[in-house]
Structures are given as C-alpha cells and as structure tokens.
Amino acid sequence: MPLSSDFNAPAYLDDPDRVETPQWRGGSVLVVDDEPGMRNFLRRALHRHCALVEATDSAETAEQLRLRCHFDVMILDIRLPGRSGLAWLEELRTEGHRVDVIFITAYADMDTAVAALRLGAADFIIKPFRMEQIVAAVKRCLAQHQLQRENYVLRRPIEQLYTMDGMVGQTPAMHEVCRVIRRVAPTPSTILIEGESGTGKELAARAIHRMSGRAGPFVPVNCSAVAPELLESEFFGHTRGAFTGAQQAREGLFTYANGGTLFLDEISEMPPSMQAKLLRVLEERAIRPVGAERQVPVDVRIVVATNRSLAEMVRAGTFREDLYYRLNVLTIRMPPLRERMEDLPALVRFFTDALAAELGVPPLRFTDEQIESLRAYHWPGNVRELRNVIERALLLGALPADHLGQGADAGKDWHVRTGDDWGYPLGWTLEDVKKHHILRVLNTVDGNKSEAARRLAVSRKTLERKLARWAGGMPDDEER
C-alpha cells in the first residue's frame, strides 16, 4: 500500500475540471469525510469518472448508505465524529465485507499506517493532496476489482472455453428463442432456461445479460460442480472464523455478480437446504454471509438453467415447489439440434470460421455430401457435440466418420477441400474417385439403383455394369 503525499498545492486549490478525463468510467464511490469542503471537492473530482459518487460526514450515515447501495470503493477519513474510519472498517472486515478503502488523513503516523495495512486498505493518502492522486487511486481500485471479476469468470470448466458469443439459427424455434430474449432481457425478472445438455443454455443466458444493459458482470456457476457443504459459502461468502479453515473473510458469488447477472446452471442439482436459502434471497434481495449477523442487500439478476424437468421433480418431491414457482416466472426452451437441422449448415460455417481463427489452423470447407451425412446423424450431444466434431476435423484436417457413429464407414476419412483440393486425397486415382462417389450415392438412397442412376445422370444399365465389374475385382472400363 503506497504512502502518498503532495504538499506543494492544497487540494482545495485544484480545479477538478481542468484535468483531462481519463479513458475509463464506471464504478461507484462512497466518500466519508466530516469537512464539507473536502466532500464537495471529491464529489466534483470523481463525478466525471465514476457512475455513482455519494458523500456523507460520518460512519453511521455511511453505513445506512452502504446497506442501500453497493459501492466498489470507499474514500474514508480516519478521524470522524463518532466511530473512526479505522474502527468502522474493522467492523466491516469482521462481517466479511471486502470493499476497497482509500484512507485520507491530515494526521498520519506509523501506527495508523500499520493499522490501515492490517485491515487491507488499498491506499493511504495524506492531506493536502492533488486531485490527480485521488483519481489515480480510485482508478487502481476499480481496475483491480474488474480484474478480480474477470479472473473469477475465467475459472470455468475447460469445455466452456470455446463458447461462442452469438446466437446462430434461422428456424422458427430459434426465432422464437431470440424474440423472447429480446423482450425479457431489459426486465429484472428471473428467467428459467430448459433444454438438453449442449443446446446452448449458457449462450442464451449470456445473450440475456448482454441485452439487459446491466453494468455488472455475468457470473456463471454450475451447481453440480460445487460440493454441497460449500454451496452456502460459495454463494454468500463468509466472515473470518465462520467455520474451520476460514482464516479470512471471503466474498461470494452474489457479491461478485452485484449489479450484473448470476447464471445458475444445473439448478436441479442444488440440495434442498440450499434451495430454501436461495428462495429467501430471491424474495428479500439480500444475502447473509456465513458467520455474519446482518444481511447485505444485493442487486443481482438471476437466470437459471436445467436439463431436467423441474415440474416433474416437484411432483417427485425432489425440488421445492415454492422455489419452482419463484423461478418459473418465464421459461425459455432451447430446442435440441435434431429439431433444427435446417440450421446445421450455418452452424458448421460458424464453428469452422470461429474455431479456425481460435486454433490458428487453416479453415476447412465441407462437401455437400459431408453436410448431408452430418444431417443424418442424431446428435445426442447437440450443438456442443457439433462444435467438438468441427474442432476435431480442423485439428486433423479431415472429418473422421467414426466419430459420428457411421457404422460401415467407420475408420474412413471424409476429406474436406482446402484451397484447390476438391474433396478427395490427391493420391487417389480417377477410378478410386468414381468408385467412392458412386458407392456413396448408392448408400444414400438405401441401395435403390434406379434412384442412384438418376442422381448420377447415367443409365441403370451402366450403373449395374460398373457394380458387377467392381464386385468381380476388375477395374472399370470407360463409359460408352
């Protein structure tokens, strides 16, 4: 923590409006100082750079403001009427609140600085100071806070690394999904997203957040990936000493997501005890960290997802009925890939281009025959499985049929064209190409020779002659 001081120019003589506005804006700041001139100066200095600046003259009134609104940074005078700034921060730390605090004081000494350090103060600035100092200190705090949020969001399962930030599809089912998202995104209502695994439930949740206009982050969590005994602490945070091993206070998911969206995936896996606590948070819009005595208000949009039917779970007695009705304000159903096969070519192009850029490999172009074979597959893993197949094809330079459960074709590589290569290995002879293509067409029409001949634009007699020669192990002769 830096000890900053500038005795060349009193803060009150600085003009906050003369300094060029930095290329950042956002965050909320609470100023606590008993001098009206200092409060006004700080409010003027920060209002152009921060989304919200509140100011008050005591720890008691500041506590009331803090309970009503979340603040990213507090600028706190050490000497205040009533409780001192140090005493109030110590109370906040004991209750588990980790807000960044910048101390300002005209009476600095080593003991005070050490006490501030022990409480985790972000900065310690001695009066009088210049406006640039306080703006820079607030900027550092907000940048660090944003970095912490981003680091948390990035701690996701590896299979989510290539989640695409866009909705792809022109089928009526996808049009309906997009229509509902556009309509409900700006509202604060809780949203339930249902669908099979791999259908893009998180993608829909991200679209809701992106279109909501909320300034806070999107924080995803898989309820089945967190041990049941740790869920309450993960969600709500805990104070120091709240349980064995809690050596310091820690913020929870709701605090990280404050002002934004908390996405609870696999909500059906949440244990009943935690379901009751989540219901209370949804009703009261406040959380109580483990070990804390008071509730903390939060402003969080809740979006939940499940690949199971919550209604059936309610009937079976494995999911709380009151929580189900609280979550089921509006339901969005993500259709499985097998119900939107018309979107498959667009999805293939989307994943091919995006993943080629991501992986740093040449893009591939799939033949019409390959696209039709992809259409014929039932895709139990839905869009996620399609993405994995495309990624595998990019890495191998070919689309292996055995990864699609193609039975008789397992082990054969359906080569794709890249550059000037046209769908088949350059080492194949013309005989190999003709034989492979004719047999594939015949297989596509379930052995119907008349239909195969029509698609190949040859007579049925010509087709039968070729098949007979290949069956006898003889090379094909020229067509007459």
N, C-alpha and C positions, 0 to 999 in steps of 0.2 A: 504494500500500500504506500503510495508516494506521499511525502510531506511537502505541500506546495505553499509557496508564499511569494507575494509581489508587493513590495512596499513603495514602489515608485508612483503609483497612481491609485487613489481610493476608488473603490468600486462605484461609489455614488456619482463620480465624475465621468465615468464611462458612458458612452451613448450606445445602448444595445442595438440601435437601428443602423449604426454606421458599419457594422461588420457584415461582410458578405454572407448570405445564407448558405450553409453547407449543403452538400448533396445528400441530405438524409432528412427524413421527417417521420415521426411516429413515436409511439410510447406515451406513457402517462407519468407525470411527475407530481409529487406532493412536497411542498415547501413548508417547513415548520420553523418559524423564527418570530421572536417577540418584538422585533423592530419593524414598524410599518414601512419605513424607507427601504429596508433590505427586502421585505416581501414584495414590494412593488417593483424593485429593481430586478429581482429574479424572475418575477412573472413576465416582465417585459423582455428580459433576455431570452427566455425559453419559449414563449408562446409561438414564435415564428418557426420553431424547430420541432415542437412536440405536439402530439394530437390533443393532449389534455394537460393543463397546468392548474393545480389547486394550491391555495396558500392559507395558512392559519397560524395562530400565535401560541398554541400550547399543545402538549402531548395529549391532553384529554380531548380537545376538539379534533385533533388529528386522528385519534382512534375512532371517533364517530365517522369521519370521512372515509377512513380505511375500511370500515365494516360495510359501507355502502358502495364502494368502488374499488376496483383493483388498480394498484399503482406499481409500475415497473421500477421506479426509482424514487427514493425519498431524500431530500436535502434537509438535513436536520441540524439545528443549532444545539450545541452541547448544553449551554446554560439556558434553561427555560423556566418560566414560573410554574410551580407545582413540580411534577416529575421532570427530571433532567432528561436530555436526549439519550444519554448513556443508559439510564435506568429503564427508559421505555423500550429501547432496542433490546436490552437484556430480556425483558418480558416477552417481546415478540419472538426472539430466538428460542426461548424456553417453550413457547407454544408451537414452534415448528415453522414460523414464517421466515422465508429466505429472501425477502425483498432486498435489493441493493440499496445501501445507505451511503450517502456522501455527508460527512460531518463538516460543519463550518464553525469556527470559533475565533474569538479575539483573545482568548486566554489559553494558549497552548502550553503544555508542559509534557515531559516524557511519560509520566504516569498516565495521563489522559490518553496519549497516543497509543501506549501499550494496551490500555483497556479497550480502546476502539479496535485495535488489531485483533484482540482475542474474540471480540464479538463479530468479526468478519466484515468490518466496514470496507467499502470499496475505495474510498478516498478520504483524505483529511486535509482540508484547505483552510488556511489561516487568513482571517480578515486583517486588513482590507485586501481584496483580490480583484483581478481584472475579469471582465466578462468572458474573455476567451478561455480562461481557466475553467470556469464552471460549465461552460458549454462543452468543452473538450471532455471534462469528467463525466458529464451526463451521456455524451456520445459513446464513450468507452463502455459504460454500464449497459446501454441499450444494445450495443454491438455484441457484448459478451452474452447478454440474455438471449438475443436472437441465435447466436451460435449454439448455446445450450439446447434451445428448442430444436434446431436443425439436427444436432447430434442425436437427440432422442428419437426424432422421427426416422433418422437413418438407421437406427438399431432395429432393423426389421429382418424377418426371415429371408434367406438368400433367394427363395423362389419369387420374391416380390421385387427384385432388383430391376426387372425389365417391364414393370407395369407401365402401360402406355397412357399418356395423359391426353386422351381423346376418345370420343365415342364413334365407332365405325359401324355403319349399317343403314340400309335403306328399306328394310322390310317393315310392314305395318307394326309388328311387335316392337321394334326398336324405335320407330317414330313415336309410338305411344310412351315408351320409357322417357325419351327426350322431352316430349311435351309436358309430362308430369314433372320432370326435374325442373324445367324452366319455370313452371308455375309455382312450385313449392319452395324452391331454393331461397328466395328472399325472405321467407317467413321464418319465425323461430321454432316452428313445430318440430316435434320428434318424428323421425322417419324410420320405418321398418322396411328393409330390403330383403326379399326372399328369392332364393334361386339355388340351383345345384352348384356344387363346387366347380370353380373355374369359369363361371358365366360372367364375371366382371362386376361383382357386387361392390368391391372396394373402388373400382373405377367410377361407378355411379355415385358412390359417396363422395369421392373427390370432386366430381362434377358439381354436386350439390354445394359443397363448400366453396368451390371456385366461383360459382354464380351467386353465392349468398351475400357477397360484399363484406363479410366479416373480416376484421383486421387481424385477428389472432390466427394461430397455426392450425393445420389439420394434423391431428394426432391419432394414428391408428393403433389398436391393440387387439390381439387375438386372445379372447377369454380362455380358450383351451390351452394356451401356451404358458399361462401363469399358474403356479401352484396355488390351490385353493386357500391355503393358510396365509399366503402372501397377498391375496387379492385386495383386501381392505387397505393395507399399507401402500400397495402399488397405485390404487385408485385415489386415495385421500391423503397420502403422506403420513408421517408420524413425527412425534416430538422426540427429543433426546431422552433415552432411558425408558421409552414407552414399552419396550419388551427386550428380552435378552438379545444382545447384539446390536441394539440401536444406540450406537455410540455418539451419533449426531443426528440432528433433525434432518428430515428429507421431505421434499415436496412430492406430491403425487401427480397422477395423470390429469386430474381435473384442474390442477393449478397450471400445469404446462399448457393445457388447452384453453385457458381462460381467455375469453374474447374470440375464440375460434370454434372448432368443431372436434368433438371426440367421437371417433368411429369404433364401435364395439362389435368386432366380428365374432361369429360363432357364439352369440348371446345365449343360445340354447345350452351351452356347456357351463354356464355360471351356476355355482352351487346355490341352493335355496337361501342360506343365510345371507349371502351377498345380494341375492335378488331383493330381499327386504330392504337392505341398506340403499341399494340403487333406487328403489321406489321412493324412499324418503327424500333422496337428493332431487329426484325429478319433481317432487311436489313442493319442496321448500327452497330449491335453488341455492342450497348452501351445503357445505361439507364440514365434517368434524374430523380433523386428523387424529390418528390413533394416539391416545395419551393426552389429547388437548381437552380443555374444559369448555371451550366456546366454539360455536360454529363460525365458519368463514364463508361469506357469500361468494358465489361464482357465476359467471356469465358464460355458459357453455352450451352449444347446440349439440344435441345427442342424435346420432344416426347409428342404428344397429342393423346387423345382418345375420342371417341364419340359413343353413342349407336343409333345415328340418322344419316341419310344420309345428309352429308354436301352439296353434289351436289344438292339434292332436295331443301335444304334450300337456296342455292344460286339462284335457279330458282324461289323460292318463295319470294326472296328479304329479307330474314331474316338473311343472313350471307354474309359477304363481299366476293365478287368474287376474288379480288386481294389477300386477305388473304388465301382463299381456295387454290388457285394455289401455294401460297408460302408454305403452309403446306403440300400439296399433292405431295411432292417430291417422296415419296414411301409409299404405303398403305399396311398394313398387316391386313388381315381379320381373326378374331378369330371365328372359327366355333361354333355354338351352340351345346349343349350336344346331342340333338336329332339327329344331323348329324354325331356323332362319338360314337355311342352306343357300338361299339367294345371296346372302352377304358374304359367302365364303371367298369368292374371287377378290372382293375388295379387302377382306381381312388378310388374305395371302399377300397381296401387294403391300398393304400397310406394314405387316410384320417383316416382310422381306426388306423393304427400304429402311425401316427404322433399325432393325437388328443388324443389317449390313453396316450401317454407319456406326452403331454401338460397338460392334465386334471388330471393325476395321478390316472387313473382308469384302471381296467383290460381290455385288448383288447378283442374284440368280433370277432367271425368267423361266417359269414353269410352262410346259407344253399344255395344250388343251386336254390331251389325254390324261396328264397328271392331275389337272384340276378336276376332271370328271371322276377320277379314282378317289380323290380327296372327298368329293361329294358323296361317293358311295359308302364312305366309312361312317360309323355311327357316333364317333367322338364322345366316349363316356367322360372324358376329362374336359370337354367343352373347349372354350376359346383358349384357356391356358394350355391344354394339350396341343392345340393347333400351333400356338406360339412356340412350344418346345420342339415340335416337329420341324418347323421352319428354321429354328435356330440350329438344330442338328444338321439339316440339309446345308445350311450356309457353312458350317464348320467342316463338313465332309465334302462339299462341292457337288453333292448329289442327294436325291431323295430316296432313302432306302425303303423298299416296300415292306420289309419285315417289321418295321416299326409301326405299321398301320394294320397289322394283323391280316395281311392279304393272302394267307393260305398258300396256294400253289406258287405264288410269285415270291414267297419269302426267300430272301437271300439275293434276289436280283436287284440291281441298281437302276432306277429310272433316272437316267442322266438328264440334266437340265442344260439349256443352252446359255452360254455366257459369251458375250462378244459375237464372233462369227460362227460359233459351234452350234449346230442345228439339231439338238435333241438326242443324238446318239454318239457313242465314242468314235473318235476319228480312226481307231484301229479296226472298226467293223468294215466288212466288205458290203457291197451293194446287196448281195444275196442275203447277208445277215439282217440288213435293214428291212428288206422286203418281207422276209420270213417273220421277223419280230412284229412288224406292223400288222400284217395280215392276221397272225395268231391273236394279237391283242384285240383287234376289231371283232374277230370271231368270238372271243371270250366275252366281250362287252355285250353281245347280242345273244348270249347263252347258247352258242352253237348253231344258231339259225343261219344256214348257208345262204339262203336267198337274200335275207336282210343284209348279211355281211357283204355279199357280192354287190348289192345295190349301193351300200355306203362306199365300197371301194371302186365303184364305177367300172366293174368288169362283169363278164357273164358268169353265171353259176358254174357252167362247164369249165371255164378257165380256172375258177377257184378250186373246184374239185380236183382238177388235174394237178395243180400245184400241191395240194394237200396229199394226194396219192404219192407223188414223187418224193415229198419230204418224209412221208411215213416209211417208204422203202429205202430211205437213206441216200437217195440220189439228189444231186443238185438240180435246181430249177432250170428249165430251158427258157429261151426268150419267148415273150408273149407274141402270138400271131393274131 
